[in-house]
Amino acid sequence: MYRTIQTMVAKGLVFVLLSVSLCGCVHVWPFSDGELKVEEESVSAIPKKAKCSKEVPYVKADSEDMMGPAALAMVLRYYGYEVSLEDIAKEIKQDENEKIMLSDLARYAKKRGFKTIPCCGTIMAIKDSIANDIPVIVMVKDTLLPVFGKERFLVIYGYDDEKEALYAHGEKPSMKISESSFLREWKAKNFLFLIITPE
């Protein structure tokens, strides 16, 4: 099953990398796999709605600070890599008071042979990824309370342009999120997202 998903991802990854590059993805994080060198080509239109063809398994976080490890566990399990929430948290969360960032999730995945593509981009880049069966991890912040707003991780696995909605796992499974509220909360985290694929 892992090999099938690997083949599926390989076919869509070139398209996603091109789309992400053209949609303004900035590769500035020190843990990235290197600068993308993609020649400019036209990107074909993506479908009006899409979901990852294989179900993204939901992993419940025991607490707010475990949402990052839970998001990573969901994506790794999607690719057939079985890992427990506890194993991820044990390695990533060395200090109890330290926040978990997307860079921590990327490092963990990279150590296990996955390709990590950290980006700063647009909602179109996320949709391109999903249309190619690649779920995306994002970090958002509640903007109703700017100073005290809680940060959380989402695994986006689907979208519907007609309903202007995204589908994601987070503190709850299979959440439907309006694009407007997502963009507001995502902007507070500088439009960062993480793509993880088998190498």
N, CA and C atoms as a LAMMPS dump frame, in Angstrom:
ITEM: TIMESTEP
0
ITEM: NUMBER OF ATOMS
597
ITEM: BOX BOUNDS ff ff ff
-5.0000000000000000e+02 5.0000000000000000e+02
-5.0000000000000000e+02 5.0000000000000000e+02
-5.0000000000000000e+02 5.0000000000000000e+02
ITEM: ATOMS id mol type element x y z
1 1 1 N 0.823 -1.189 0
2 1 2 C 0 0 0
3 1 3 C 0.87 1.257 0
4 2 1 N 1.946 1.247 0.763
5 2 2 C 2.873 2.374 0.822
6 2 3 C 3.427 2.664 -0.563
7 3 1 N 3.757 1.596 -1.328
8 3 2 C 4.311 1.755 -2.675
9 3 3 C 3.281 2.383 -3.615
10 4 1 N 2.008 1.972 -3.493
11 4 2 C 0.949 2.536 -4.334
12 4 3 C 0.813 4.03 -4.085
13 5 1 N 0.791 4.418 -2.83
14 5 2 C 0.661 5.83 -2.487
15 5 3 C 1.892 6.591 -2.952
16 6 1 N 3.063 5.949 -2.841
17 6 2 C 4.296 6.589 -3.282
18 6 3 C 4.224 6.901 -4.78
19 7 1 N 3.716 5.958 -5.57
20 7 2 C 3.575 6.164 -7.013
21 7 3 C 2.569 7.274 -7.29
22 8 1 N 1.446 7.231 -6.582
23 8 2 C 0.401 8.232 -6.745
24 8 3 C 0.945 9.625 -6.43
25 9 1 N 1.705 9.729 -5.359
26 9 2 C 2.263 11.003 -4.943
27 9 3 C 3.299 11.488 -5.938
28 10 1 N 4.122 10.583 -6.448
29 10 2 C 5.163 10.97 -7.407
30 10 3 C 4.554 11.634 -8.632
31 11 1 N 3.414 11.113 -9.088
32 11 2 C 2.757 11.68 -10.271
33 11 3 C 2.257 13.093 -9.999
34 12 1 N 1.706 13.301 -8.819
35 12 2 C 1.141 14.609 -8.503
36 12 3 C 2.138 15.602 -7.951
37 13 1 N 3.274 15.132 -7.445
38 13 2 C 4.212 16.01 -6.765
39 13 3 C 4.82 17.055 -7.684
40 14 1 N 5.146 16.685 -8.904
41 14 2 C 5.73 17.647 -9.843
42 14 3 C 4.747 18.784 -10.082
43 15 1 N 3.474 18.425 -10.271
44 15 2 C 2.443 19.442 -10.474
45 15 3 C 2.319 20.337 -9.247
46 16 1 N 2.316 19.719 -8.065
47 16 2 C 2.177 20.484 -6.834
48 16 3 C 3.372 21.401 -6.637
49 17 1 N 4.579 20.89 -6.863
50 17 2 C 5.772 21.712 -6.689
51 17 3 C 5.753 22.904 -7.631
52 18 1 N 5.333 22.678 -8.856
53 18 2 C 5.237 23.764 -9.821
54 18 3 C 4.184 24.767 -9.372
55 19 1 N 3.041 24.265 -8.947
56 19 2 C 1.953 25.138 -8.515
57 19 3 C 2.37 25.969 -7.319
58 20 1 N 2.998 25.3 -6.345
59 20 2 C 3.428 25.985 -5.136
60 20 3 C 4.453 27.049 -5.482
61 21 1 N 5.353 26.716 -6.391
62 21 2 C 6.376 27.675 -6.806
63 21 3 C 5.747 28.892 -7.468
64 22 1 N 4.789 28.67 -8.343
65 22 2 C 4.161 29.769 -9.061
66 22 3 C 3.171 30.54 -8.199
67 23 1 N 2.679 29.914 -7.134
68 23 2 C 1.71 30.59 -6.268
69 23 3 C 2.401 31.366 -5.149
70 24 1 N 3.699 31.479 -5.202
71 24 2 C 4.391 32.323 -4.239
72 24 3 C 4.964 31.587 -3.058
73 25 1 N 5.244 30.315 -3.191
74 25 2 C 5.844 29.575 -2.09
75 25 3 C 7.272 30.063 -1.881
76 26 1 N 7.633 30.361 -0.656
77 26 2 C 8.965 30.859 -0.365
78 26 3 C 9.718 29.814 0.437
79 27 1 N 10.843 29.357 -0.081
80 27 2 C 11.634 28.342 0.613
81 27 3 C 12.759 29.009 1.371
82 28 1 N 12.436 29.453 2.573
83 28 2 C 13.427 30.165 3.357
84 28 3 C 13.744 29.453 4.665
85 29 1 N 13.041 28.392 4.959
86 29 2 C 13.27 27.722 6.224
87 29 3 C 14.541 26.905 6.152
88 30 1 N 15.34 26.916 7.21
89 30 2 C 16.632 26.228 7.174
90 30 3 C 16.537 24.713 7.087
91 31 1 N 15.37 24.141 7.371
92 31 2 C 15.27 22.687 7.354
93 31 3 C 14.695 22.167 6.053
94 32 1 N 14.487 23.036 5.072
95 32 2 C 13.897 22.569 3.815
96 32 3 C 14.886 21.721 3.043
97 33 1 N 14.389 21.008 2.04
98 33 2 C 15.235 20.13 1.234
99 33 3 C 16.041 20.907 0.201
100 34 1 N 16.015 22.205 0.242
101 34 2 C 16.772 23.007 -0.708
102 34 3 C 15.853 23.834 -1.576
103 35 1 N 16.45 24.764 -2.284
104 35 2 C 15.68 25.627 -3.173
105 35 3 C 15.053 24.823 -4.301
106 36 1 N 13.823 25.146 -4.63
107 36 2 C 13.169 24.524 -5.776
108 36 3 C 13.599 25.254 -7.032
109 37 1 N 14.018 24.516 -8.005
110 37 2 C 14.377 25.114 -9.287
111 37 3 C 13.38 24.571 -10.3
112 38 1 N 12.308 25.305 -10.513
113 38 2 C 11.251 24.857 -11.416
114 38 3 C 11.104 25.876 -12.527
115 39 1 N 11.132 25.405 -13.757
116 39 2 C 10.939 26.313 -14.884
117 39 3 C 9.482 26.732 -14.926
118 40 1 N 9.256 27.975 -15.296
119 40 2 C 7.886 28.481 -15.355
120 40 3 C 7.121 27.836 -16.495
121 41 1 N 5.998 27.258 -16.162
122 41 2 C 5.079 26.69 -17.136
123 41 3 C 3.691 27.075 -16.681
124 42 1 N 2.722 26.99 -17.557
125 42 2 C 1.366 27.322 -17.144
126 42 3 C 0.801 26.189 -16.305
127 43 1 N 0.08 26.568 -15.259
128 43 2 C -0.538 25.584 -14.371
129 43 3 C -1.976 25.38 -14.814
130 44 1 N -2.356 24.136 -15.06
131 44 2 C -3.726 23.875 -15.492
132 44 3 C -4.69 24.121 -14.338
133 45 1 N -5.928 24.408 -14.668
134 45 2 C -6.931 24.695 -13.651
135 45 3 C -7.189 23.459 -12.802
136 46 1 N -7.398 23.695 -11.524
137 46 2 C -7.709 22.579 -10.632
138 46 3 C -9.223 22.418 -10.571
139 47 1 N -9.698 21.236 -10.142
140 47 2 C -11.148 21.032 -10.063
141 47 3 C -11.802 21.966 -9.046
142 48 1 N -13.112 22.163 -9.195
143 48 2 C -13.857 23.045 -8.292
144 48 3 C -13.975 22.475 -6.885
145 49 1 N -13.884 21.159 -6.78
146 49 2 C -13.85 20.546 -5.453
147 49 3 C -13.06 19.255 -5.525
148 50 1 N -12.423 18.92 -4.42
149 50 2 C -11.612 17.7 -4.38
150 50 3 C -11.371 17.29 -2.937
151 51 1 N -11.139 15.997 -2.763
152 51 2 C -10.702 15.445 -1.481
153 51 3 C -9.634 14.425 -1.795
154 52 1 N -8.734 14.205 -0.852
155 52 2 C -7.74 13.156 -1.045
156 52 3 C -8.497 11.858 -1.279
157 53 1 N -8.096 11.101 -2.309
158 53 2 C -8.853 9.907 -2.701
159 53 3 C -8.83 8.828 -1.629
160 54 1 N -7.772 8.791 -0.842
161 54 2 C -7.692 7.845 0.269
162 54 3 C -7.993 8.64 1.539
163 55 1 N -8.751 8.039 2.442
164 55 2 C -9.137 8.745 3.657
165 55 3 C -7.927 9.055 4.533
166 56 1 N -7.868 10.284 5.023
167 56 2 C -6.818 10.674 5.964
168 56 3 C -7.294 10.257 7.35
169 57 1 N -6.553 9.36 8.016
170 57 2 C -7.002 8.893 9.331
171 57 3 C -6.957 10.012 10.373
172 58 1 N -7.944 10.023 11.259
173 58 2 C -7.979 11.043 12.31
174 58 3 C -7.27 10.533 13.551
175 59 1 N -6.427 11.38 14.127
176 59 2 C -5.739 11.066 15.382
177 59 3 C -6.109 12.166 16.37
178 60 1 N -6.724 11.783 17.468
179 60 2 C -7.163 12.763 18.471
180 60 3 C -5.996 13.184 19.35
181 61 1 N -5.856 14.488 19.532
182 61 2 C -4.832 15.023 20.434
183 61 3 C -5.371 14.988 21.857
184 62 1 N -4.544 14.53 22.792
185 62 2 C -4.96 14.454 24.191
186 62 3 C -5.088 15.838 24.825
187 63 1 N -4.32 16.783 24.301
188 63 2 C -4.333 18.142 24.835
189 63 3 C -3.989 19.115 23.715
190 64 1 N -4.139 20.401 23.991
191 64 2 C -3.888 21.429 22.978
192 64 3 C -2.456 21.374 22.449
193 65 1 N -1.492 21.129 23.343
194 65 2 C -0.094 21.115 22.896
195 65 3 C 0.301 19.828 22.174
196 66 1 N -0.646 18.903 22.028
197 66 2 C -0.374 17.666 21.276
198 66 3 C -0.97 17.723 19.864
199 67 1 N -1.538 18.859 19.496
200 67 2 C -2.171 18.963 18.178
201 67 3 C -1.166 18.864 17.034
202 68 1 N 0.041 19.383 17.232
203 68 2 C 1.083 19.276 16.208
204 68 3 C 1.474 17.831 15.945
205 69 1 N 1.856 17.088 17.003
206 69 2 C 2.163 15.672 16.814
207 69 3 C 0.992 14.882 16.235
208 70 1 N -0.237 15.229 16.619
209 70 2 C -1.415 14.53 16.082
210 70 3 C -1.548 14.786 14.58
211 71 1 N -1.335 16.029 14.155
212 71 2 C -1.408 16.365 12.724
213 71 3 C -0.362 15.58 11.939
214 72 1 N 0.845 15.507 12.48
215 72 2 C 1.91 14.768 11.802
216 72 3 C 1.576 13.283 11.737
217 73 1 N 1.056 12.728 12.825
218 73 2 C 0.678 11.307 12.845
219 73 3 C -0.373 11.012 11.776
220 74 1 N -1.329 11.92 11.585
221 74 2 C -2.368 11.718 10.568
222 74 3 C -1.756 11.614 9.174
223 75 1 N -0.857 12.536 8.858
224 75 2 C -0.262 12.552 7.519
225 75 3 C 0.644 11.342 7.308
226 76 1 N 1.452 10.994 8.3
227 76 2 C 2.337 9.832 8.15
228 76 3 C 1.528 8.543 8.006
229 77 1 N 0.445 8.427 8.769
230 77 2 C -0.41 7.23 8.644
231 77 3 C -1.119 7.194 7.29
232 78 1 N -1.44 8.349 6.761
233 78 2 C -2.039 8.433 5.423
234 78 3 C -1.133 7.746 4.4
235 79 1 N 0.171 7.89 4.59
236 79 2 C 1.14 7.265 3.682
237 79 3 C 1.513 5.84 4.097
238 80 1 N 0.831 5.305 5.108
239 80 2 C 1.071 3.93 5.516
240 80 3 C 2.186 3.756 6.527
241 81 1 N 2.671 4.85 7.102
242 81 2 C 3.743 4.785 8.096
243 81 3 C 3.097 4.836 9.478
244 82 1 N 3.077 3.718 10.157
245 82 2 C 2.425 3.646 11.468
246 82 3 C 3.326 4.246 12.542
247 83 1 N 2.795 5.199 13.255
248 83 2 C 3.538 5.86 14.324
249 83 3 C 2.54 6.314 15.378
250 84 1 N 2.969 6.286 16.631
251 84 2 C 2.064 6.709 17.699
252 84 3 C 2.276 8.183 18.026
253 85 1 N 1.237 8.774 18.526
254 85 2 C 1.275 10.166 18.956
255 85 3 C 2.356 10.354 20.02
256 86 1 N 2.45 9.386 20.914
257 86 2 C 3.421 9.462 22.011
258 86 3 C 4.859 9.459 21.499
259 87 1 N 5.143 8.625 20.484
260 87 2 C 6.502 8.567 19.93
261 87 3 C 6.901 9.899 19.306
262 88 1 N 5.978 10.498 18.576
263 88 2 C 6.271 11.792 17.951
264 88 3 C 6.496 12.851 19.025
265 89 1 N 5.588 12.918 19.987
266 89 2 C 5.677 13.937 21.039
267 89 3 C 6.956 13.79 21.856
268 90 1 N 7.341 12.559 22.121
269 90 2 C 8.544 12.306 22.927
270 90 3 C 9.782 12.893 22.26
271 91 1 N 9.854 12.77 20.941
272 91 2 C 11.023 13.287 20.221
273 91 3 C 10.923 14.783 19.948
274 92 1 N 9.74 15.254 19.616
275 92 2 C 9.586 16.663 19.235
276 92 3 C 9.533 17.593 20.44
277 93 1 N 8.774 17.215 21.446
278 93 2 C 8.541 18.11 22.584
279 93 3 C 9.517 17.819 23.71
280 94 1 N 10.744 18.315 23.553
281 94 2 C 11.782 18.106 24.562
282 94 3 C 11.513 18.94 25.815
283 95 1 N 11.058 20.159 25.604
284 95 2 C 10.805 21.085 26.707
285 95 3 C 9.301 21.295 26.836
286 96 1 N 8.798 21.116 28.033
287 96 2 C 7.351 21.213 28.265
288 96 3 C 6.794 22.6 27.945
289 97 1 N 7.617 23.642 28.112
290 97 2 C 7.154 25.012 27.89
291 97 3 C 7.377 25.498 26.459
292 98 1 N 8.023 24.695 25.654
293 98 2 C 8.343 25.097 24.282
294 98 3 C 7.179 24.8 23.343
295 99 1 N 6.885 25.752 22.455
296 99 2 C 5.821 25.547 21.469
297 99 3 C 6.32 24.642 20.353
298 100 1 N 5.42 23.824 19.829
299 100 2 C 5.753 22.992 18.667
300 100 3 C 5.445 23.799 17.415
301 101 1 N 6.387 23.79 16.482
302 101 2 C 6.244 24.542 15.241
303 101 3 C 6.209 23.584 14.049
304 102 1 N 5.841 24.103 12.88
305 102 2 C 5.857 23.288 11.66
306 102 3 C 7.258 22.746 11.384
307 103 1 N 8.279 23.522 11.708
308 103 2 C 9.657 23.08 11.476
309 103 3 C 9.986 21.821 12.282
310 104 1 N 9.416 21.694 13.479
311 104 2 C 9.632 20.492 14.302
312 104 3 C 9.015 19.268 13.629
313 105 1 N 7.814 19.44 13.08
314 105 2 C 7.141 18.336 12.394
315 105 3 C 7.929 17.924 11.156
316 106 1 N 8.435 18.921 10.428
317 106 2 C 9.21 18.634 9.214
318 106 3 C 10.48 17.859 9.546
319 107 1 N 11.167 18.26 10.603
320 107 2 C 12.406 17.561 10.988
321 107 3 C 12.138 16.094 11.318
322 108 1 N 11.058 15.86 12.059
323 108 2 C 10.714 14.484 12.44
324 108 3 C 10.457 13.64 11.192
325 109 1 N 9.654 14.171 10.27
326 109 2 C 9.314 13.425 9.045
327 109 3 C 10.548 13.196 8.179
328 110 1 N 11.386 14.2 8.084
329 110 2 C 12.59 14.095 7.247
330 110 3 C 13.53 13.011 7.775
331 111 1 N 13.643 12.918 9.093
332 111 2 C 14.496 11.887 9.715
333 111 3 C 14.021 10.485 9.357
334 112 1 N 12.748 10.352 9.038
335 112 2 C 12.174 9.051 8.708
336 112 3 C 12.061 8.833 7.203
337 113 1 N 12.77 9.628 6.439
338 113 2 C 12.856 9.397 5.001
339 113 3 C 11.793 10.061 4.15
340 114 1 N 11.007 10.957 4.734
341 114 2 C 9.989 11.661 3.958
342 114 3 C 10.556 12.954 3.389
343 115 1 N 10.004 13.372 2.274
344 115 2 C 10.377 14.664 1.69
345 115 3 C 9.498 15.717 2.342
346 116 1 N 10.093 16.792 2.806
347 116 2 C 9.33 17.854 3.453
348 116 3 C 9.462 19.129 2.636
349 117 1 N 8.331 19.78 2.403
350 117 2 C 8.322 21.005 1.61
351 117 3 C 7.62 22.091 2.425
352 118 1 N 8.391 22.869 3.179
353 118 2 C 7.811 23.966 3.953
354 118 3 C 7.561 25.153 3.041
355 119 1 N 6.405 25.772 3.171
356 119 2 C 6.039 26.838 2.241
357 119 3 C 5.337 27.991 2.928
358 120 1 N 5.378 29.11 2.24
359 120 2 C 4.554 30.262 2.562
360 120 3 C 3.832 30.563 1.257
361 121 1 N 2.534 30.424 1.225
362 121 2 C 1.88 30.53 -0.072
363 121 3 C 0.443 30.971 -0.01
364 122 1 N -0.324 30.487 -0.961
365 122 2 C -1.719 30.887 -1.104
366 122 3 C -2.637 29.683 -0.915
367 123 1 N -3.911 29.976 -0.775
368 123 2 C -4.892 28.903 -0.646
369 123 3 C -4.938 28.062 -1.921
370 124 1 N -4.607 28.663 -3.059
371 124 2 C -4.576 27.929 -4.327
372 124 3 C -3.499 26.844 -4.291
373 125 1 N -2.366 27.137 -3.671
374 125 2 C -1.299 26.14 -3.562
375 125 3 C -1.754 24.955 -2.713
376 126 1 N -2.512 25.23 -1.659
377 126 2 C -3.055 24.155 -0.819
378 126 3 C -4.033 23.308 -1.633
379 127 1 N -4.895 23.957 -2.395
380 127 2 C -5.873 23.228 -3.212
381 127 3 C -5.182 22.38 -4.279
382 128 1 N -4.122 22.903 -4.873
383 128 2 C -3.353 22.129 -5.859
384 128 3 C -2.837 20.84 -5.239
385 129 1 N -2.333 20.951 -4.025
386 129 2 C -1.802 19.784 -3.326
387 129 3 C -2.902 18.755 -3.083
388 130 1 N -4.029 19.207 -2.571
389 130 2 C -5.147 18.306 -2.271
390 130 3 C -5.668 17.64 -3.54
391 131 1 N -5.762 18.401 -4.627
392 131 2 C -6.24 17.852 -5.899
393 131 3 C -5.315 16.748 -6.407
394 132 1 N -4.094 16.723 -5.9
395 132 2 C -3.124 15.69 -6.271
396 132 3 C -2.915 14.669 -5.151
397 133 1 N -3.923 14.541 -4.279
398 133 2 C -3.918 13.534 -3.206
399 133 3 C -2.811 13.726 -2.18
400 134 1 N -2.461 14.968 -1.91
401 134 2 C -1.44 15.249 -0.905
402 134 3 C -2.053 16.167 0.155
403 135 1 N -2.34 15.632 1.361
404 135 2 C -2.884 16.481 2.422
405 135 3 C -1.829 17.484 2.895
406 136 1 N -2.284 18.573 3.489
407 136 2 C -1.39 19.661 3.884
408 136 3 C -1.571 19.967 5.367
409 137 1 N -0.454 20.2 6.06
410 137 2 C -0.505 20.609 7.468
411 137 3 C -0.345 22.125 7.533
412 138 1 N -1.257 22.786 8.235
413 138 2 C -1.148 24.229 8.438
414 138 3 C -1.263 24.545 9.921
415 139 1 N -0.74 25.7 10.286
416 139 2 C -0.875 26.199 11.644
417 139 3 C -1.693 27.478 11.549
418 140 1 N -2.713 27.606 12.373
419 140 2 C -3.57 28.792 12.36
420 140 3 C -3.681 29.348 13.774
421 141 1 N -4.167 30.579 13.857
422 141 2 C -4.334 31.205 15.171
423 141 3 C -5.699 31.86 15.248
424 142 1 N -6.394 31.609 16.35
425 142 2 C -7.696 32.222 16.586
426 142 3 C -7.51 33.738 16.649
427 143 1 N -8.176 34.47 15.768
428 143 2 C -7.976 35.923 15.706
429 143 3 C -9.022 36.72 16.484
430 144 1 N -9.981 36.04 17.092
431 144 2 C -10.975 36.763 17.883
432 144 3 C -10.333 37.363 19.126
433 145 1 N -9.316 36.678 19.655
434 145 2 C -8.547 37.185 20.789
435 145 3 C -7.085 37.267 20.351
436 146 1 N -6.682 38.32 19.638
437 146 2 C -5.35 38.377 19.031
438 146 3 C -4.201 38.076 19.981
439 147 1 N -4.258 38.603 21.197
440 147 2 C -3.147 38.381 22.131
441 147 3 C -3.194 36.983 22.722
442 148 1 N -4.392 36.536 23.093
443 148 2 C -4.526 35.249 23.765
444 148 3 C -5.066 34.144 22.861
445 149 1 N -5.235 34.452 21.588
446 149 2 C -5.799 33.467 20.66
447 149 3 C -4.985 32.186 20.623
448 150 1 N -5.673 31.068 20.644
449 150 2 C -4.943 29.796 20.665
450 150 3 C -4.484 29.413 19.265
451 151 1 N -3.299 28.84 19.22
452 151 2 C -2.749 28.34 17.964
453 151 3 C -3.107 26.872 17.856
454 152 1 N -3.378 26.434 16.634
455 152 2 C -3.693 25.024 16.455
456 152 3 C -3.252 24.556 15.077
457 153 1 N -3.138 23.251 14.954
458 153 2 C -2.735 22.639 13.692
459 153 3 C -3.949 22.022 13.02
460 154 1 N -3.975 22.089 11.697
461 154 2 C -5.019 21.451 10.905
462 154 3 C -4.371 20.607 9.825
463 155 1 N -5.019 19.5 9.488
464 155 2 C -4.628 18.725 8.311
465 155 3 C -5.744 18.928 7.299
466 156 1 N -5.449 19.685 6.259
467 156 2 C -6.459 19.968 5.236
468 156 3 C -6.413 18.866 4.187
469 157 1 N -7.57 18.259 3.934
470 157 2 C -7.627 17.13 2.999
471 157 3 C -8.681 17.304 1.907
472 158 1 N -9.418 18.411 1.937
473 158 2 C -10.45 18.608 0.928
474 158 3 C -10.891 20.057 0.832
475 159 1 N -11.571 20.376 -0.255
476 159 2 C -12.111 21.723 -0.436
477 159 3 C -13.304 21.665 -1.384
478 160 1 N -14.124 22.701 -1.329
479 160 2 C -15.274 22.83 -2.226
480 160 3 C -15.432 24.315 -2.552
481 161 1 N -15.077 24.703 -3.774
482 161 2 C -15.125 26.116 -4.159
483 161 3 C -16.544 26.67 -4.153
484 162 1 N -17.521 25.853 -4.54
485 162 2 C -18.906 26.339 -4.578
486 162 3 C -19.402 26.698 -3.181
487 163 1 N -18.998 25.912 -2.196
488 163 2 C -19.4 26.186 -0.812
489 163 3 C -18.4 27.093 -0.104
490 164 1 N -17.304 27.435 -0.808
491 164 2 C -16.221 28.246 -0.234
492 164 3 C -15.778 27.666 1.099
493 165 1 N -15.498 26.358 1.074
494 165 2 C -15.164 25.645 2.305
495 165 3 C -13.953 24.742 2.126
496 166 1 N -13.287 24.506 3.246
497 166 2 C -12.193 23.541 3.319
498 166 3 C -12.621 22.45 4.287
499 167 1 N -12.066 21.253 4.109
500 167 2 C -12.341 20.137 5.009
501 167 3 C -11.036 19.75 5.678
502 168 1 N -11.083 19.636 7.004
503 168 2 C -9.843 19.404 7.746
504 168 3 C -10.093 18.614 9.016
505 169 1 N -9.041 17.93 9.463
506 169 2 C -9.016 17.341 10.8
507 169 3 C -8.247 18.316 11.693
508 170 1 N -8.708 18.475 12.909
509 170 2 C -8.025 19.333 13.871
510 170 3 C -8.385 18.872 15.263
511 171 1 N -8.929 19.789 16.068
512 171 2 C -9.388 19.373 17.396
513 171 3 C -10.56 18.413 17.291
514 172 1 N -11.24 18.446 16.129
515 172 2 C -12.316 17.492 15.829
516 172 3 C -12.064 16.902 14.448
517 173 1 N -12.617 15.718 14.182
518 173 2 C -12.449 15.142 12.841
519 173 3 C -13.415 15.769 11.84
520 174 1 N -13.041 15.745 10.586
521 174 2 C -13.914 16.125 9.465
522 174 3 C -14.629 17.455 9.662
523 175 1 N -13.862 18.484 9.957
524 175 2 C -14.447 19.809 10.153
525 175 3 C -14.627 20.51 8.807
526 176 1 N -15.736 21.228 8.679
527 176 2 C -15.965 22.07 7.498
528 176 3 C -15.668 23.501 7.934
529 177 1 N -14.708 24.14 7.257
530 177 2 C -14.257 25.472 7.654
531 177 3 C -14.471 26.435 6.491
532 178 1 N -15.068 27.578 6.763
533 178 2 C -15.248 28.556 5.682
534 178 3 C -13.882 29.113 5.281
535 179 1 N -13.72 29.356 3.986
536 179 2 C -12.441 29.883 3.499
537 179 3 C -12.122 31.229 4.134
538 180 1 N -13.127 32.061 4.348
539 180 2 C -12.875 33.393 4.913
540 180 3 C -12.315 33.307 6.329
541 181 1 N -12.9 32.454 7.175
542 181 2 C -12.379 32.33 8.542
543 181 3 C -11.015 31.649 8.546
544 182 1 N -10.825 30.666 7.638
545 182 2 C -9.519 30.012 7.542
546 182 3 C -8.445 31.026 7.157
547 183 1 N -8.713 31.834 6.129
548 183 2 C -7.72 32.814 5.67
549 183 3 C -7.372 33.818 6.761
550 184 1 N -8.367 34.221 7.531
551 184 2 C -8.121 35.163 8.623
552 184 3 C -7.189 34.547 9.668
553 185 1 N -7.457 33.295 10.037
554 185 2 C -6.642 32.629 11.056
555 185 3 C -5.286 32.192 10.507
556 186 1 N -5.243 31.851 9.228
557 186 2 C -3.984 31.423 8.603
558 186 3 C -3.052 32.613 8.419
559 187 1 N -3.623 33.768 8.086
560 187 2 C -2.823 34.993 7.917
561 187 3 C -2.059 35.31 9.2
562 188 1 N -2.68 35.056 10.345
563 188 2 C -2.033 35.313 11.635
564 188 3 C -0.785 34.459 11.831
565 189 1 N -0.649 33.387 11.042
566 189 2 C 0.551 32.534 11.094
567 189 3 C 1.336 32.646 9.782
568 190 1 N 1.204 33.789 9.114
569 190 2 C 2.008 34.129 7.925
570 190 3 C 1.833 33.19 6.737
571 191 1 N 0.668 32.584 6.605
572 191 2 C 0.356 31.728 5.451
573 191 3 C 1.349 30.569 5.282
574 192 1 N 1.85 30.049 6.401
575 192 2 C 2.796 28.928 6.342
576 192 3 C 2.051 27.609 6.249
577 193 1 N 2.6 26.675 5.498
578 193 2 C 2.059 25.318 5.466
579 193 3 C 3.169 24.332 5.166
580 194 1 N 2.876 23.068 5.393
581 194 2 C 3.88 22.02 5.238
582 194 3 C 3.316 20.879 4.411
583 195 1 N 4.054 20.525 3.365
584 195 2 C 3.723 19.362 2.543
585 195 3 C 4.716 18.265 2.887
586 196 1 N 4.217 17.074 3.149
587 196 2 C 5.07 15.912 3.425
588 196 3 C 4.687 14.821 2.436
589 197 1 N 5.682 14.242 1.779
590 197 2 C 5.43 13.145 0.839
591 197 3 C 6.495 12.077 1.011
592 198 1 N 6.208 10.847 0.585
593 198 2 C 7.258 9.829 0.592
594 198 3 C 8.401 10.274 -0.318
595 199 1 N 9.632 9.952 0.055
596 199 2 C 10.82 10.35 -0.732
597 199 3 C 10.792 9.721 -2.102
